[in-house]
């Protein structure tokens, strides 16, 4: 593990474990929540607090999709799941490009021909830069299509946050996708009632939520009242979706900026699904900034 730090902030990073963050602490307060997620097959029994979503966010139904006239099938990469989930960058070992007291730059060159598993059918190069300051953490994701053909691409970031009865959450978006029991989007809904966070409100441990918001305005606010602490999350405009996962009776929740909606590869009829089509050699880059203030 590598550690970067600034002021009271310390961040531990695993280059060999999908470029994941193992912890982010302000003094002894965890800002990202480290946990063992046995759901992710490659990272089973490893403590992870956040990880990148490359080259797509969330699920691909049954691991199948078609693109430009060809059919593709991906291997399952989560336990007890029939879908492919969260891309494959979190399953790979990243290279260390540079390392300083407050910054780490990692890179990943993926070639499907060199992989025994069907994780993704296209080659790409990704870079991941973490920078810590006295006010917070920035995450930069860079992606280049290194294949000879066009490639569908979605990017995101998946942090876990600590949750208790005093956590409040606020953000705005244009609509929300209702997930079925299979975790896949069934229909778009207006945002009201239990799905509404435009007026900041408590996030209850008894309130099961697993939804993707569309038309997110790239700003979210989290407040831990018992700590007299808060965090703001801002991002580049390309992250037009926001996934909120609030599992019932668990000590954490996730709030995941993403370019694409869930199962976007299988929903080409949705004009704002968020998949980017990159030509050979084309690149895209996005930033997410987390600013933390605590007593």
C-alpha positions as CSV (number, residue, x, y, z in Angstrom):
1,X,0.0,0.0,0.0
2,X,1.1,3.6,-0.7
3,X,0.1,6.4,1.5
4,X,-0.3,10.1,0.5
5,X,-1.0,12.8,3.1
6,X,-1.6,16.5,3.6
7,X,-2.5,18.2,6.9
8,X,-4.7,15.9,8.9
9,X,-5.6,13.8,5.9
10,X,-4.1,10.3,5.0
11,X,-5.1,8.1,2.1
12,X,-3.9,4.5,1.5
13,X,-3.9,3.3,-2.1
14,X,-3.5,-0.2,-3.5
15,X,-1.9,-0.1,-7.0
16,X,-2.0,-3.9,-7.3
17,X,-5.6,-4.2,-6.1
18,X,-7.4,-2.4,-8.9
19,X,-6.0,1.0,-8.0
20,X,-8.4,1.0,-5.1
21,X,-8.3,3.3,-2.0
22,X,-8.0,1.3,1.2
23,X,-8.7,4.2,3.6
24,X,-9.2,7.9,3.7
25,X,-8.8,9.3,7.3
26,X,-8.9,12.9,8.6
27,X,-7.1,12.4,11.9
28,X,-8.9,9.2,13.1
29,X,-12.2,9.9,11.3
30,X,-12.9,7.7,8.3
31,X,-14.3,9.7,5.4
32,X,-14.5,6.7,3.1
33,X,-15.7,3.6,4.9
34,X,-13.3,0.6,4.6
35,X,-15.0,-2.8,4.4
36,X,-14.5,-6.3,3.2
37,X,-16.8,-6.7,0.2
38,X,-17.1,-10.4,-0.5
39,X,-19.4,-9.6,-3.4
40,X,-16.5,-8.6,-5.6
41,X,-14.9,-11.9,-6.6
42,X,-11.4,-10.6,-7.3
43,X,-11.3,-8.5,-4.2
44,X,-12.8,-11.0,-1.8
45,X,-11.4,-10.7,1.8
46,X,-9.7,-7.4,1.0
47,X,-10.5,-4.2,2.8
48,X,-11.6,-1.6,0.2
49,X,-12.9,1.9,0.7
50,X,-13.3,3.1,-2.9
51,X,-12.4,2.0,-6.4
52,X,-12.6,3.1,-10.1
53,X,-15.4,2.1,-12.5
54,X,-13.7,1.6,-15.9
55,X,-14.8,1.0,-18.7
56,X,-18.4,1.1,-17.5
57,X,-20.3,1.7,-14.3
58,X,-22.8,-0.7,-12.7
59,X,-24.3,-3.7,-14.5
60,X,-24.4,-5.3,-17.9
61,X,-27.4,-7.6,-17.9
62,X,-26.3,-11.2,-18.2
63,X,-22.9,-10.0,-19.2
64,X,-24.2,-9.6,-22.8
65,X,-24.3,-6.7,-25.2
66,X,-24.1,-5.8,-28.9
67,X,-22.1,-3.0,-30.4
68,X,-21.9,-2.0,-34.0
69,X,-23.3,-5.2,-35.3
70,X,-21.3,-7.6,-33.1
71,X,-22.4,-9.6,-30.1
72,X,-20.3,-9.8,-27.0
73,X,-20.4,-11.8,-23.8
74,X,-18.5,-11.1,-20.6
75,X,-17.6,-13.4,-17.7
76,X,-19.4,-12.8,-14.4
77,X,-17.1,-11.0,-11.9
78,X,-19.3,-10.8,-8.8
79,X,-20.3,-13.7,-6.6
80,X,-23.9,-14.9,-6.8
81,X,-24.5,-12.6,-9.8
82,X,-25.5,-13.3,-13.3
83,X,-24.4,-9.9,-14.6
84,X,-21.0,-8.4,-15.3
85,X,-20.5,-5.4,-13.0
86,X,-18.4,-2.2,-12.6
87,X,-16.0,-2.8,-15.5
88,X,-12.7,-4.7,-15.1
89,X,-10.2,-2.0,-14.0
90,X,-10.9,-2.9,-10.3
91,X,-9.8,-6.5,-11.1
92,X,-6.4,-5.5,-12.6
93,X,-3.0,-4.6,-11.2
94,X,-2.1,-1.0,-12.0
95,X,1.4,0.3,-12.7
96,X,2.9,3.1,-10.5
97,X,3.8,6.0,-12.8
98,X,4.7,8.6,-10.1
99,X,4.5,9.0,-6.3
100,X,4.9,12.0,-4.1
101,X,4.0,13.0,-0.6
102,X,0.5,14.1,-1.7
103,X,-0.1,12.5,-5.1
104,X,-0.1,9.1,-6.9
105,X,-0.4,8.5,-10.6
106,X,-1.3,5.0,-11.7
107,X,-1.7,3.5,-15.2
108,X,-3.3,0.4,-16.7
109,X,-2.8,-1.0,-20.2
110,X,-5.5,-3.5,-20.9
111,X,-5.3,-5.9,-23.8
112,X,-8.0,-8.6,-24.1
113,X,-5.8,-10.8,-26.1
114,X,-3.5,-11.2,-23.0
115,X,-6.4,-12.2,-20.7
116,X,-7.8,-15.6,-20.2
117,X,-11.1,-14.2,-18.9
118,X,-13.7,-12.4,-21.0
119,X,-13.5,-9.1,-19.0
120,X,-13.8,-6.6,-21.8
121,X,-13.5,-7.1,-25.6
122,X,-11.5,-3.9,-26.4
123,X,-8.0,-2.7,-25.5
124,X,-7.6,0.6,-23.6
125,X,-5.2,2.6,-21.5
126,X,-6.4,4.2,-18.3
127,X,-4.7,6.6,-15.8
128,X,-5.8,7.3,-12.3
129,X,-4.5,10.2,-10.3
130,X,-5.2,10.7,-6.6
131,X,-4.2,14.0,-5.0
132,X,-4.8,14.9,-1.3
133,X,-4.7,18.5,0.0
134,X,-5.5,20.0,3.4
135,X,-9.1,20.4,2.3
136,X,-9.8,17.1,0.5
137,X,-9.2,14.5,-2.2
138,X,-9.3,14.8,-5.9
139,X,-9.7,11.9,-8.3
140,X,-8.8,12.2,-12.0
141,X,-9.7,9.4,-14.5
142,X,-8.2,9.4,-17.9
143,X,-9.1,6.9,-20.6
144,X,-7.8,6.2,-24.2
145,X,-9.2,3.8,-26.7
146,X,-6.1,1.9,-27.9
147,X,-8.1,-0.5,-30.0
148,X,-8.4,-0.5,-33.8
149,X,-12.1,0.0,-33.7
150,X,-14.7,2.2,-32.0
151,X,-15.3,1.4,-28.3
152,X,-18.2,2.2,-26.0
153,X,-17.0,3.7,-22.7
154,X,-18.4,4.6,-19.4
155,X,-16.5,5.9,-16.3
156,X,-17.3,6.3,-12.7
157,X,-16.0,6.1,-9.1
158,X,-17.3,4.0,-6.3
159,X,-16.7,5.2,-2.7
160,X,-18.2,3.8,0.5
161,X,-19.3,6.3,3.1
162,X,-19.9,5.7,6.8
163,X,-23.6,5.9,7.8
164,X,-25.4,6.2,11.1
165,X,-28.6,7.8,12.2
166,X,-27.2,11.3,12.0
167,X,-26.2,11.2,8.3
168,X,-27.9,13.7,6.0
169,X,-27.7,13.8,2.2
170,X,-28.5,16.4,-0.5
171,X,-28.3,16.5,-4.3
172,X,-30.5,17.3,-7.3
173,X,-31.1,15.5,-10.6
174,X,-33.7,15.5,-13.3
175,X,-35.1,11.9,-12.9
176,X,-34.4,8.6,-11.3
177,X,-34.5,5.0,-12.7
178,X,-36.5,2.5,-10.8
179,X,-34.6,-0.8,-10.4
180,X,-36.4,-4.2,-10.5
181,X,-35.6,-7.0,-8.2
182,X,-32.8,-8.0,-10.5
183,X,-31.0,-4.7,-10.0
184,X,-31.6,-3.5,-13.5
185,X,-33.5,-0.3,-14.5
186,X,-37.2,-0.8,-15.4
187,X,-38.5,2.7,-15.9
188,X,-37.7,6.4,-15.4
189,X,-39.5,8.2,-12.6
190,X,-40.0,11.8,-11.4
191,X,-38.0,12.5,-8.3
192,X,-40.3,12.7,-5.3
193,X,-41.0,11.0,-2.0
194,X,-38.4,8.6,-0.8
195,X,-36.2,9.3,-3.9
196,X,-36.0,13.0,-3.4
197,X,-32.9,14.7,-1.9
198,X,-33.2,18.2,-3.3
199,X,-34.1,19.3,0.2
200,X,-31.3,17.9,2.4
201,X,-32.6,15.1,4.6
202,X,-31.6,12.1,6.8
203,X,-30.6,8.9,5.1
204,X,-32.2,6.2,7.2
205,X,-30.6,2.8,7.9
206,X,-34.1,1.3,7.3
207,X,-34.5,2.9,3.9
208,X,-33.3,0.5,1.2
209,X,-32.3,2.4,-1.9
210,X,-30.4,1.2,-5.0
211,X,-31.1,3.7,-7.8
212,X,-29.4,5.6,-10.6
213,X,-30.2,9.3,-10.9
214,X,-30.1,10.9,-14.4
215,X,-29.3,14.6,-15.1
216,X,-27.3,15.0,-11.9
217,X,-26.1,18.5,-11.5
218,X,-22.5,17.4,-10.4
219,X,-22.9,18.5,-6.8
220,X,-23.7,16.5,-3.6
221,X,-23.6,17.3,0.1
222,X,-23.2,14.8,3.0
223,X,-23.4,15.9,6.6
224,X,-22.5,13.7,9.7
225,X,-24.3,15.7,12.4
226,X,-22.8,13.7,15.3
227,X,-19.3,14.7,14.1
228,X,-20.2,18.2,13.1
229,X,-18.6,17.3,9.8
230,X,-19.6,17.6,6.2
231,X,-18.3,16.6,2.7
232,X,-19.1,18.2,-0.7
233,X,-18.6,16.2,-3.9
234,X,-18.3,17.9,-7.2
235,X,-17.4,16.5,-10.6
236,X,-16.8,17.2,-14.3
237,X,-20.0,17.6,-16.3
238,X,-19.4,14.3,-18.1
239,X,-20.6,12.5,-14.9
240,X,-24.3,13.0,-15.6
241,X,-25.5,10.1,-13.5
242,X,-25.3,9.4,-9.7
243,X,-25.8,6.0,-8.2
244,X,-27.2,5.9,-4.6
245,X,-26.9,2.6,-2.9
246,X,-28.2,2.5,0.7
247,X,-28.4,-1.1,1.9
248,X,-30.8,-1.8,4.8
249,X,-29.2,-2.1,8.3
250,X,-25.6,-1.7,7.1
251,X,-23.1,0.9,8.4
252,X,-22.3,2.3,5.0
253,X,-23.8,3.7,1.8
254,X,-22.4,4.6,-1.6
255,X,-22.8,7.7,-3.8
256,X,-21.2,7.0,-7.1
257,X,-20.6,9.6,-9.9
258,X,-20.9,7.9,-13.3
259,X,-21.1,8.9,-16.9
260,X,-23.5,6.1,-17.8
261,X,-26.8,4.8,-16.5
262,X,-27.1,1.2,-15.2
263,X,-27.1,-1.4,-18.1
264,X,-26.5,1.4,-20.5
265,X,-24.9,-0.8,-23.2
266,X,-28.2,-2.7,-23.5
267,X,-30.4,0.5,-23.7
268,X,-29.4,2.2,-26.9
269,X,-32.9,3.7,-27.2
270,X,-32.2,6.0,-24.2
271,X,-30.8,9.2,-25.6
272,X,-29.1,10.3,-22.3
273,X,-27.9,6.8,-21.3
274,X,-24.4,8.3,-21.0
275,X,-22.2,5.8,-23.0
276,X,-19.4,7.5,-24.9
277,X,-18.3,6.1,-28.2
278,X,-14.6,6.7,-28.6
279,X,-12.8,6.3,-32.0
280,X,-9.3,4.6,-32.1
281,X,-6.8,6.8,-30.2
282,X,-9.5,9.1,-28.8
283,X,-9.3,10.1,-25.1
284,X,-11.6,11.4,-22.4
285,X,-10.8,12.7,-18.9
286,X,-12.9,13.6,-15.9
287,X,-12.4,14.8,-12.3
288,X,-14.2,14.3,-9.0
289,X,-13.4,16.5,-6.0
290,X,-14.2,15.6,-2.4
291,X,-13.9,18.5,0.1
292,X,-14.2,17.6,3.8
293,X,-14.7,19.9,6.8
294,X,-14.9,18.6,10.4
295,X,-14.5,19.9,13.9
